[in-house]
Amino acid sequence: MKKLIITTIFLTFSLINSCLAQDFNKVFPLPGKSIANNKLQYDTLRAVYMAVGTQTTGCGNMKVIDTKVIKPPYNLKYVGEKAVEGFWEELWTVNACSEIYNVPVKFILDETGASYVLSPKNIYKSY
């Protein structure tokens, strides 16, 4: 049983890495209207693919096909021209082996940079 779990985790990471093993400049910025910068998109993409992977069975062919802001930035605080606090939410649409998944992502700004929060339970499939 342990070997099966370890093998499954290894294969999942391998599939996700193969999805990300594309030329950075060709992939980013992602399609759509994301307001996350390229680095934040890159950092978020692995988690999005992992979350979608929990909804599929062995799909190694994933691609973000759209991004859009669903809750614009709010509670923004600035130091000079740089936003150092605030939130916004986006919806990332992923094609995973010809099935479409919508992944809500919340972005959080603080004085150290930006982070994201997403949950596999909030992913929903388009039909």
N, C-alpha and C positions, 0 to 999 in steps of 0.2 A: 504494500500500500504506500509506504514511504517513497519507494522508487517511482511509483506512478505519479505522485504529487510533485516530486522534484522534476521528473521528466516533463510534466505538463507545464510547470512554471518555466523551465528552460525553453521549451518550444514557444510559449507565449512571448517571452522576451525576444527570442530569435525572430519571430514573425513581426513583432513591433519594430525591432531594429531594422529589418529589411524594408519596412514601410518608410522609415526615416533615412535610409541610406541613399538619399537622392542628393543632388547638388543643391546646397543651401540657397544659392541665388536663384535657382529655378523654382523652388518651392515657396519661398517667402518673398514678399508678404503673401499670406494665404488669400484665396479668392474671397470676394465679398467686401464687407464694410467694417471689419474688425478695427478697433482703435488701439489695440495692443501693438506695441512695437515688435519688430521682427524677432528680437531675442526672447521676449515674453511669449510670443506665438510658438517659437521653437520649444521653449521650456514646457509649455502647456500641452503641446501636441502629443508627447509621449503618454501623458496621463489620459488624454482624450482617447487615444488608440487603445490603451489598456482597459479603460472603462467600457468602450464599445466591444472589446474582445470578450468581456464577461457576458455579453449578450449574444455572441455568435459561437459557432463551433468550428474552431480551427481556421478562421479566415485570416489569411496573411496578405490580403490585397485591400488595403484601406486607403482612402484619400479624402481629405476635406474638400468639399465641393462648394461650400458657402459659409460665410460668417456674417452675423449681423448683431447690432446692439439692440437688446430688448429692454434694457433699463439704462438710460443715459447716465453719465457720471453724476454723482450726488455727494453731498457732504465734502466737497473739495476744499482743501486748504493749501495755500501756496506759500513758498518761501521764494521770494523774487518771482520769477516766471515758471518755476518748477512746482508742479503739484506734488505734495508730500503726504497727502492724506485724502482718502475718498474711496468710493466704490463705483463699479458699474457691472452690468451683466450682459453677456452675449449668448447667442445660440449658434453653435457650430454644427453644421450638417456634414455627416460623414457617409460616403458610399463604401460599404463593407461587403465585398463579394456580391454586388448588385442589389443589396438591401440598403435602404436609407435610414440612418439613425440621427436623431436630433439630440445634441448634448448641451444642456445649459451650463455655462461657466460663469462664476462670479470672480471678478478681479478686484483685488484689494491693494491700495497704495498705502505705504507708510514711509517713514523717513529713511528706511534702508532700501527701498525699491518697491517692487510689485510682486504679488503672489496671486495664486488662483485657488479656487475651491470648486470641486465638482463631485458628484456622487452618481455611481452607476444606477442607483434606484430612481434617479430623475431623468434618465435617458428614455426617450420614447421613439418608437419606430414609425416611419411614414409609410402609408399604404397607398 
